[in-house]
Amino acid sequence: MVPYGETPVRPCSGSDGGIGGEAQLATEFDRGVLTGLLVGEGHFGGDGRQPQITLRMHVRHESLFRWLERTFPGGRLYGPYSHGGRDYFQWMVRGTYLRDEILPFLAASIRPELDAHVSERLSQMRARYPGRLPETPGELRGEAPDEGEPGSGTLRRT
C-alpha cells in the first residue's frame, strides 16, 4: 500500500542501472547532478518537526524524478499534482537518509563560493534542527569535536 499522494515505484526497463535502468548506487556524477538540481530548484527547510529537502518540478521531468527514485532510494516521490495551473512532481528526502547519506556530500559541495544563498539556506536548515542534523562539517564526517573546543559540550577525559 502506497501512502496517499506518494507515487508508486514503477518497474524500469533496461538493466544498465543508468537512466531507465534498475536501482543503483549513486556515483560521484549522480551526486553532482543531484547537487546541481538542488542548487537550482531545491528547497531546504522542514515541517517544524524534522528537516527536509524538497525538489518540485513540472511533470515533463518525470524521467528525471524516476532516476532520482532509483539512484537515491531513501527519498520519496509524490505526485503528479495539479494545483494552481501547475502540474508537478515533488521529491523529498528527510530522516536518517537525509542526515547520513545526502547531507554529507551536499555540505561538502554547496559552499558560499558556489552559491551564497543556497549555502546559507542549507546552514539555516541545519541550525534549525540541531537535534536532527549535525551543525558542523566535522560532525557530518562523524568526527568528534576537539577537546576543549568552545561550545563542544564535551567533557575532557583524564
NUBAKE-341660 format. One record per residue: x, y, z of N, C-alpha, C in turn; residue in one letter. Coordinates in nm, 3 decimals, decimal comma. Layout:
(semar (X Y Z) (X Y Z) (X Y Z) 'A') ...
end
This chain:
(semar (0,084 -0,118 0,000) (0,000 0,000 0,000) (0,089 0,124 0,000) 'M') (semar (0,062 0,214 -0,090) (0,138 0,338 -0,103) (0,063 0,448 -0,029) 'V') (semar (0,131 0,525 0,061) (0,064 0,634 0,131) (0,003 0,735 0,033) 'P') (semar (-0,105 0,799 0,077) (-0,175 0,896 -0,007) (-0,078 0,999 -0,061) 'Y') (semar (-0,083 1,021 -0,190) (0,000 1,123 -0,254) (0,135 1,074 -0,300) 'G') (semar (0,184 0,964 -0,240) (0,315 0,913 -0,279) (0,302 0,838 -0,411) 'E') (semar (0,396 0,861 -0,498) (0,394 0,798 -0,630) (0,451 0,658 -0,619) 'T') (semar (0,378 0,557 -0,666) (0,432 0,421 -0,660) (0,553 0,407 -0,752) 'P') (semar (0,647 0,323 -0,710) (0,765 0,297 -0,791) (0,723 0,207 -0,905) 'V') (semar (0,757 0,249 -1,027) (0,723 0,169 -1,144) (0,841 0,084 -1,185) 'R') (semar (0,813 -0,035 -1,239) (0,923 -0,116 -1,290) (0,996 -0,042 -1,402) 'P') (semar (1,125 -0,061 -1,410) (1,206 0,009 -1,510) (1,245 -0,087 -1,620) 'C') (semar (1,262 -0,035 -1,738) (1,315 -0,118 -1,846) (1,464 -0,094 -1,856) 'S') (semar (1,536 -0,190 -1,904) (1,681 -0,175 -1,914) (1,749 -0,234 -1,793) 'G') (semar (1,877 -0,261 -1,804) (1,947 -0,324 -1,692) (2,082 -0,260 -1,665) 'S') (semar (2,108 -0,147 -1,726) (2,239 -0,085 -1,708) (2,252 -0,004 -1,582) 'D') (semar (2,141 0,017 -1,509) (2,146 0,093 -1,385) (2,143 0,243 -1,407) 'G') (semar (2,154 0,290 -1,528) (2,150 0,433 -1,556) (2,008 0,479 -1,577) 'G') (semar (1,992 0,589 -1,647) (1,860 0,640 -1,677) (1,780 0,529 -1,743) 'I') (semar (1,665 0,496 -1,686) (1,582 0,389 -1,740) (1,618 0,252 -1,685) 'G') (semar (1,722 0,242 -1,603) (1,766 0,113 -1,552) (1,712 0,081 -1,414) 'G') (semar (1,771 -0,019 -1,352) (1,729 -0,065 -1,221) (1,800 0,016 -1,113) 'E') (semar (1,768 -0,016 -0,986) (1,828 0,054 -0,874) (1,980 0,048 -0,883) 'A') (semar (2,047 0,152 -0,839) (2,191 0,161 -0,850) (2,248 0,234 -0,730) 'Q') (semar (2,380 0,224 -0,711) (2,448 0,303 -0,611) (2,483 0,437 -0,674) 'L') (semar (2,470 0,543 -0,598) (2,499 0,677 -0,651) (2,648 0,694 -0,674) 'A') (semar (2,682 0,740 -0,793) (2,821 0,769 -0,827) (2,851 0,915 -0,795) 'T') (semar (2,976 0,955 -0,812) (3,012 1,095 -0,793) (2,935 1,183 -0,893) 'E') (semar (2,921 1,135 -1,015) (2,843 1,208 -1,115) (2,698 1,225 -1,070) 'F') (semar (2,637 1,117 -1,019) (2,499 1,122 -0,972) (2,482 1,224 -0,859) 'D') (semar (2,578 1,224 -0,766) (2,572 1,320 -0,655) (2,586 1,462 -0,708) 'R') (semar (2,668 1,480 -0,812) (2,683 1,612 -0,873) (2,555 1,658 -0,942) 'G') (semar (2,487 1,566 -1,011) (2,359 1,601 -1,074) (2,259 1,642 -0,967) 'V') (semar (2,249 1,564 -0,859) (2,154 1,598 -0,753) (2,190 1,733 -0,691) 'L') (semar (2,317 1,757 -0,667) (2,359 1,885 -0,610) (2,317 2,000 -0,701) 'T') (semar (2,341 1,986 -0,831) (2,302 2,090 -0,925) (2,151 2,113 -0,927) 'G') (semar (2,075 2,005 -0,925) (1,928 2,018 -0,922) (1,884 2,093 -0,796) 'L') (semar (1,943 2,059 -0,683) (1,902 2,122 -0,557) (1,949 2,267 -0,548) 'L') (semar (2,065 2,298 -0,604) (2,109 2,438 -0,606) (2,013 2,520 -0,691) 'V') (semar (1,970 2,466 -0,804) (1,884 2,541 -0,895) (1,737 2,541 -0,858) 'G') (semar (1,688 2,429 -0,805) (1,543 2,414 -0,787) (1,502 2,367 -0,647) 'E') (semar (1,597 2,335 -0,560) (1,565 2,274 -0,432) (1,521 2,372 -0,325) 'G') (semar (1,456 2,314 -0,223) (1,415 2,390 -0,105) (1,472 2,319 0,016) 'H') (semar (1,537 2,393 0,104) (1,596 2,340 0,225) (1,516 2,393 0,342) 'F') (semar (1,443 2,307 0,409) (1,358 2,353 0,518) (1,317 2,239 0,607) 'G') (semar (1,190 2,237 0,641) (1,137 2,133 0,728) (0,992 2,160 0,758) 'G') (semar (0,935 2,069 0,834) (0,793 2,080 0,867) (0,771 2,123 1,012) 'D') (semar (0,877 2,169 1,079) (0,867 2,209 1,219) (0,909 2,097 1,313) 'G') (semar (0,897 1,974 1,268) (0,939 1,860 1,348) (1,068 1,799 1,297) 'R') (semar (1,084 1,797 1,165) (1,203 1,737 1,108) (1,245 1,812 0,982) 'Q') (semar (1,377 1,814 0,956) (1,426 1,880 0,836) (1,391 1,801 0,711) 'P') (semar (1,383 1,871 0,600) (1,360 1,803 0,473) (1,414 1,887 0,359) 'Q') (semar (1,450 1,818 0,253) (1,488 1,884 0,129) (1,384 1,843 0,026) 'I') (semar (1,335 1,942 -0,048) (1,228 1,919 -0,145) (1,272 1,968 -0,282) 'T') (semar (1,240 1,890 -0,383) (1,262 1,927 -0,522) (1,127 1,915 -0,592) 'L') (semar (1,079 2,026 -0,645) (0,949 2,029 -0,714) (0,970 2,082 -0,855) 'R') (semar (0,924 2,003 -0,953) (0,938 2,044 -1,092) (0,821 1,991 -1,175) 'M') (semar (0,805 2,047 -1,292) (0,696 2,014 -1,384) (0,695 1,865 -1,418) 'H') (semar (0,578 1,812 -1,448) (0,564 1,670 -1,481) (0,643 1,630 -1,605) 'V') (semar (0,681 1,724 -1,688) (0,761 1,689 -1,807) (0,898 1,634 -1,768) 'R') (semar (0,936 1,651 -1,642) (1,063 1,599 -1,591) (1,046 1,465 -1,520) 'H') (semar (0,940 1,393 -1,552) (0,912 1,266 -1,483) (1,029 1,168 -1,491) 'E') (semar (1,092 1,156 -1,605) (1,202 1,059 -1,617) (1,316 1,096 -1,521) 'S') (semar (1,340 1,223 -1,499) (1,442 1,266 -1,404) (1,402 1,227 -1,262) 'L') (semar (1,276 1,245 -1,229) (1,228 1,204 -1,097) (1,237 1,053 -1,077) 'F') (semar (1,210 0,977 -1,182) (1,222 0,830 -1,173) (1,367 0,791 -1,153) 'R') (semar (1,460 0,863 -1,216) (1,601 0,840 -1,195) (1,638 0,869 -1,049) 'W') (semar (1,586 0,980 -0,994) (1,611 1,011 -0,853) (1,563 0,898 -0,762) 'L') (semar (1,446 0,844 -0,792) (1,392 0,732 -0,713) (1,488 0,615 -0,709) 'E') (semar (1,545 0,582 -0,825) (1,634 0,466 -0,833) (1,771 0,496 -0,773) 'R') (semar (1,821 0,614 -0,796) (1,957 0,648 -0,758) (1,968 0,687 -0,611) 'T') (semar (1,865 0,751 -0,558) (1,862 0,795 -0,419) (1,736 0,738 -0,355) 'F') (semar (1,734 0,608 -0,329) (1,611 0,539 -0,289) (1,557 0,578 -0,152) 'P') (semar (1,631 0,654 -0,075) (1,581 0,699 0,055) (1,488 0,818 0,045) 'G') (semar (1,484 0,881 -0,073) (1,391 0,991 -0,096) (1,256 0,935 -0,137) 'G') (semar (1,154 1,020 -0,137) (1,020 0,977 -0,176) (0,966 1,071 -0,282) 'R') (semar (0,901 1,011 -0,382) (0,841 1,087 -0,490) (0,691 1,097 -0,467) 'L') (semar (0,638 1,217 -0,480) (0,495 1,243 -0,463) (0,441 1,307 -0,590) 'Y') (semar (0,317 1,277 -0,620) (0,252 1,336 -0,736) (0,219 1,231 -0,840) 'G') (semar (0,179 1,272 -0,956) (0,175 1,411 -1,001) (0,060 1,488 -0,937) 'P') (semar (0,085 1,616 -0,917) (-0,014 1,707 -0,862) (-0,054 1,807 -0,969) 'Y') (semar (-0,176 1,856 -0,958) (-0,224 1,966 -1,041) (-0,280 2,069 -0,944) 'S') (semar (-0,214 2,184 -0,939) (-0,257 2,285 -0,842) (-0,223 2,423 -0,897) 'H') (semar (-0,319 2,511 -0,896) (-0,295 2,648 -0,940) (-0,245 2,658 -1,083) 'G') (semar (-0,290 2,570 -1,169) (-0,246 2,572 -1,307) (-0,110 2,508 -1,331) 'G') (semar (-0,054 2,448 -1,227) (0,076 2,382 -1,239) (0,059 2,232 -1,223) 'R') (semar (0,131 2,158 -1,304) (0,134 2,012 -1,295) (0,277 1,974 -1,259) 'D') (semar (0,295 1,909 -1,142) (0,431 1,886 -1,095) (0,443 1,758 -1,014) 'Y') (semar (0,567 1,713 -1,002) (0,607 1,608 -0,909) (0,687 1,675 -0,799) 'F') (semar (0,695 1,607 -0,686) (0,773 1,657 -0,573) (0,852 1,541 -0,514) 'Q') (semar (0,983 1,558 -0,505) (1,070 1,458 -0,444) (1,118 1,515 -0,313) 'W') (semar (1,111 1,433 -0,207) (1,151 1,480 -0,074) (1,245 1,380 -0,010) 'M') (semar (1,338 1,433 0,067) (1,428 1,349 0,146) (1,431 1,405 0,287) 'V') (semar (1,421 1,314 0,384) (1,423 1,354 0,526) (1,472 1,237 0,610) 'R') (semar (1,475 1,256 0,739) (1,512 1,149 0,832) (1,658 1,108 0,823) 'G') (semar (1,683 0,981 0,858) (1,821 0,932 0,862) (1,886 0,932 0,724) 'T') (semar (1,808 0,914 0,619) (1,866 0,916 0,484) (1,920 1,056 0,453) 'Y') (semar (1,847 1,158 0,491) (1,895 1,295 0,473) (2,022 1,315 0,555) 'L') (semar (2,016 1,279 0,682) (2,129 1,303 0,774) (2,253 1,224 0,735) 'R') (semar (2,236 1,095 0,704) (2,351 1,007 0,685) (2,400 0,995 0,541) 'D') (semar (2,313 1,013 0,444) (2,351 0,989 0,305) (2,359 1,116 0,221) 'E') (semar (2,262 1,203 0,233) (2,253 1,320 0,145) (2,329 1,440 0,200) 'I') (semar (2,309 1,473 0,325) (2,369 1,593 0,382) (2,522 1,595 0,377) 'L') (semar (2,590 1,483 0,403) (2,738 1,491 0,400) (2,794 1,538 0,265) 'P') (semar (2,743 1,489 0,153) (2,800 1,535 0,026) (2,746 1,671 -0,014) 'F') (semar (2,624 1,706 0,028) (2,575 1,841 -0,002) (2,655 1,946 0,075) 'L') (semar (2,681 1,919 0,202) (2,756 2,016 0,283) (2,897 2,035 0,230) 'A') (semar (2,954 1,930 0,172) (3,088 1,942 0,115) (3,086 2,015 -0,020) 'A') (semar (2,973 2,009 -0,090) (2,964 2,066 -0,224) (2,905 2,206 -0,230) 'S') (semar (2,805 2,231 -0,149) (2,735 2,359 -0,155) (2,803 2,456 -0,059) 'I') (semar (2,894 2,532 -0,113) (2,973 2,629 -0,037) (2,932 2,769 -0,079) 'R') (semar (2,959 2,870 0,004) (2,924 3,008 -0,032) (2,982 3,053 -0,166) 'P') (semar (3,103 3,004 -0,200) (3,162 3,046 -0,327) (3,090 2,986 -0,447) 'E') (semar (3,015 2,877 -0,425) (2,933 2,819 -0,532) (2,802 2,896 -0,545) 'L') (semar (2,730 2,910 -0,433) (2,604 2,984 -0,431) (2,578 3,025 -0,287) 'D') (semar (2,603 3,151 -0,256) (2,593 3,200 -0,118) (2,452 3,184 -0,062) 'A') (semar (2,351 3,210 -0,143) (2,212 3,200 -0,095) (2,177 3,055 -0,058) 'H') (semar (2,207 2,962 -0,144) (2,174 2,822 -0,117) (2,257 2,768 -0,002) 'V') (semar (2,384 2,807 0,005) (2,469 2,766 0,116) (2,411 2,814 0,249) 'S') (semar (2,362 2,937 0,251) (2,301 2,992 0,372) (2,172 2,918 0,407) 'E') (semar (2,090 2,884 0,308) (1,966 2,809 0,333) (1,996 2,672 0,392) 'R') (semar (2,100 2,606 0,341) (2,140 2,476 0,394) (2,189 2,491 0,538) 'L') (semar (2,268 2,594 0,565) (2,316 2,620 0,701) (2,200 2,650 0,796) 'S') (semar (2,103 2,728 0,750) (1,987 2,760 0,833) (1,907 2,635 0,865) 'Q') (semar (1,890 2,546 0,768) (1,817 2,422 0,794) (1,890 2,340 0,900) 'M') (semar (2,022 2,331 0,887) (2,099 2,254 0,984) (2,089 2,316 1,123) 'R') (semar (2,092 2,448 1,132) (2,084 2,516 1,261) (1,944 2,506 1,322) 'A') (semar (1,841 2,504 1,237) (1,703 2,500 1,284) (1,667 2,364 1,345) 'R') (semar (1,739 2,260 1,306) (1,710 2,125 1,354) (1,834 2,064 1,418) 'Y') (semar (1,885 2,124 1,527) (2,012 2,080 1,584) (2,008 1,937 1,639) 'P') (semar (1,895 1,890 1,685) (1,888 1,754 1,737) (1,873 1,651 1,627) 'G') (semar (1,845 1,696 1,507) (1,820 1,605 1,395) (1,933 1,602 1,292) 'R') (semar (2,007 1,713 1,282) (2,113 1,724 1,183) (2,240 1,775 1,248) 'L') (semar (2,355 1,727 1,206) (2,481 1,784 1,255) (2,495 1,928 1,207) 'P') (semar (2,556 2,010 1,290) (2,568 2,152 1,255) (2,704 2,190 1,200) 'E') (semar (2,804 2,105 1,219) (2,938 2,140 1,173) (2,987 2,037 1,072) 'T') (semar (3,079 2,077 0,984) (3,133 1,982 0,887) (3,197 1,860 0,954) 'P') (semar (3,264 1,878 1,067) (3,324 1,764 1,137) (3,221 1,663 1,182) 'G') (semar (3,110 1,711 1,232) (3,003 1,620 1,273) (2,948 1,543 1,153) 'E') (semar (2,945 1,607 1,036) (2,897 1,540 0,916) (2,988 1,424 0,878) 'L') (semar (3,116 1,437 0,907) (3,211 1,331 0,874) (3,223 1,230 0,988) 'R') (semar (3,146 1,248 1,095) (3,149 1,154 1,207) (3,265 1,179 1,302) 'G') (semar (3,327 1,296 1,295) (3,439 1,327 1,382) (3,388 1,383 1,514) 'E') (semar (3,457 1,350 1,620) (3,425 1,406 1,750) (3,482 1,547 1,757) 'A') (semar (3,414 1,639 1,827) (3,470 1,774 1,843) (3,602 1,768 1,918) 'P') (semar (3,690 1,865 1,892) (3,818 1,871 1,963) (3,791 1,894 2,110) 'D') (semar (3,875 1,830 2,194) (3,860 1,853 2,337) (3,887 1,998 2,367) 'E') (semar (3,804 2,057 2,448) (3,821 2,196 2,484) (3,774 2,293 2,377) 'G') (semar (3,719 2,242 2,267) (3,667 2,330 2,163) (3,550 2,409 2,220) 'E') (semar (3,551 2,542 2,206) (3,442 2,621 2,261) (3,307 2,573 2,208) 'P') (semar (3,215 2,554 2,301) (3,080 2,514 2,262) (3,067 2,367 2,228) 'G') (semar (3,172 2,287 2,250) (3,165 2,147 2,213) (3,076 2,068 2,306) 'S') (semar (3,064 2,115 2,431) (2,977 2,046 2,527) (3,033 1,911 2,567) 'G') (semar (3,159 1,884 2,539) (3,217 1,755 2,577) (3,303 1,772 2,699) 'T') (semar (3,313 1,666 2,776) (3,398 1,667 2,894) (3,537 1,621 2,854) 'L') (semar (3,635 1,679 2,916) (3,774 1,640 2,888) (3,803 1,509 2,963) 'R') (semar (3,860 1,411 2,890) (3,896 1,283 2,953) (4,032 1,297 3,018) 'R') (semar (4,049 1,232 3,134) (4,178 1,237 3,202) (4,235 1,099 3,217) 'T') 
end
